[in-house]
Amino acid sequence: MRFLISVLIVLFSTQIFAVTAGIKNEDGSFKVSEKALKVMGIKFQRINRSTPWTFPKEALVKVKFTRGVYRRFEGNITYVIVNILKEDAQSVTLQSDDLEAGDDVAVSGANFLRLTEADLNSDTVDNCSH
């Protein structure tokens, strides 16, 4: 009986503290809570002018054969492919037709957004290829 009560307590407590990685939208974008962004150390930089833009190199994320950044607009986060104009050890200068003033670009922790997006797009754990 004590074992059953212990199991129920554990199951109940994990439901209370469970946090979803994010919410997938129909258009392919996703949302992540402010708490999750803070825990993952994700920081955004607002674009305030026209192209080109310079960001820390950590903002770049490689997906297959592309390189891009994660942008947040009205709480929705999407992967945006970019054209690299200049790159050094610390920063990258880029342009993209899909970025504009008012967008926020993830400049820290962007790889965690890639993991979150991959998790939201996988149907089951069995689909992992590693």
VMD Tcl script that draws the C-alpha trace (Angstrom):
set ca {
  {0.00 0.00 0.00}
  {2.84 2.43 0.84}
  {4.45 1.59 -2.49}
  {1.25 2.45 -4.35}
  {0.89 5.73 -2.50}
  {4.54 6.58 -3.24}
  {4.05 5.86 -6.94}
  {0.91 7.99 -7.07}
  {2.70 10.86 -5.33}
  {5.59 10.68 -7.81}
  {3.24 10.56 -10.80}
  {1.16 13.43 -9.47}
  {4.17 15.60 -8.68}
  {5.70 15.11 -12.13}
  {2.43 16.26 -13.74}
  {2.51 19.44 -11.66}
  {6.10 20.29 -12.55}
  {6.05 19.10 -16.16}
  {6.89 21.84 -18.65}
  {6.36 21.56 -22.36}
  {9.30 22.49 -24.58}
  {7.07 24.64 -26.69}
  {3.97 24.82 -28.82}
  {4.07 24.07 -32.52}
  {1.96 26.27 -34.80}
  {0.34 25.14 -38.05}
  {2.60 27.41 -40.14}
  {5.79 25.73 -38.87}
  {6.65 28.37 -36.30}
  {6.64 27.62 -32.60}
  {6.28 29.37 -29.25}
  {8.39 28.91 -26.15}
  {7.50 30.26 -22.72}
  {9.55 33.10 -21.25}
  {10.51 30.79 -18.38}
  {11.88 28.18 -20.81}
  {13.79 30.85 -22.75}
  {15.35 32.06 -19.51}
  {16.31 28.54 -18.38}
  {17.93 27.81 -21.77}
  {19.80 31.14 -21.70}
  {18.26 32.39 -24.94}
  {18.63 36.10 -25.55}
  {17.23 38.11 -28.43}
  {18.45 41.27 -30.14}
  {15.93 43.58 -31.84}
  {16.60 44.61 -35.44}
  {16.18 48.37 -35.62}
  {17.48 49.21 -39.07}
  {17.67 47.84 -42.60}
  {20.11 45.22 -43.88}
  {22.92 44.22 -43.44}
  {23.04 43.19 -39.78}
  {25.91 42.07 -37.59}
  {25.31 39.52 -34.85}
  {27.48 37.38 -32.59}
  {28.56 34.21 -34.38}
  {26.57 32.19 -31.80}
  {23.39 33.43 -33.51}
  {24.08 31.23 -36.57}
  {22.54 27.77 -36.66}
  {23.30 25.13 -39.28}
  {20.39 22.99 -40.47}
  {21.38 20.45 -43.12}
  {23.08 22.50 -45.84}
  {21.79 25.90 -44.73}
  {22.80 28.46 -42.18}
  {20.28 30.72 -40.57}
  {19.07 32.45 -37.45}
  {15.99 32.12 -35.29}
  {13.73 35.14 -35.35}
  {10.89 35.95 -32.99}
  {7.99 38.11 -34.10}
  {4.86 38.48 -31.98}
  {5.99 35.52 -29.87}
  {6.34 33.13 -32.82}
  {9.81 31.74 -33.50}
  {10.94 30.62 -36.96}
  {14.18 29.55 -38.60}
  {15.25 32.02 -41.28}
  {17.90 31.18 -43.88}
  {20.44 33.98 -44.29}
  {23.16 35.06 -46.72}
  {26.54 35.48 -45.02}
  {28.30 38.66 -46.21}
  {31.23 38.70 -43.78}
  {32.36 36.40 -41.00}
  {35.14 36.51 -38.41}
  {35.86 34.63 -35.19}
  {33.40 36.67 -33.10}
  {30.68 37.99 -35.39}
  {28.82 37.53 -38.64}
  {27.35 40.10 -41.00}
  {24.34 38.86 -42.91}
  {21.27 39.73 -44.89}
  {17.95 38.03 -45.53}
  {14.76 38.91 -47.35}
  {12.84 37.28 -44.49}
  {14.17 39.57 -41.72}
  {13.05 43.13 -41.14}
  {13.10 45.90 -38.56}
  {11.07 44.92 -35.51}
  {12.11 41.26 -35.57}
  {14.07 39.81 -32.66}
  {16.99 37.53 -33.53}
  {18.26 34.92 -31.06}
  {21.88 35.89 -30.37}
  {22.52 33.54 -27.46}
  {21.36 29.95 -27.00}
  {20.09 29.61 -30.57}
  {21.14 25.95 -30.71}
  {18.63 25.23 -27.93}
  {15.92 26.63 -30.19}
  {17.06 24.19 -32.88}
  {16.71 21.31 -30.41}
  {13.28 22.56 -29.35}
  {12.12 22.83 -32.96}
  {13.42 19.34 -33.76}
  {11.64 17.95 -30.70}
  {8.36 19.62 -31.64}
  {8.59 18.30 -35.21}
  {9.32 14.69 -34.24}
  {6.31 12.44 -33.83}
  {7.93 10.01 -31.43}
  {11.25 9.30 -29.79}
  {11.61 6.33 -32.18}
  {12.23 8.74 -35.07}
  {15.63 9.81 -33.71}
  {18.47 8.97 -36.09}
  {21.35 8.98 -33.65}
}
mol new
graphics top color blue
foreach p $ca { graphics top sphere $p radius 0.5 }
foreach p [lrange $ca 0 end-1] q [lrange $ca 1 end] { graphics top cylinder $p $q radius 0.2 }
display resetview
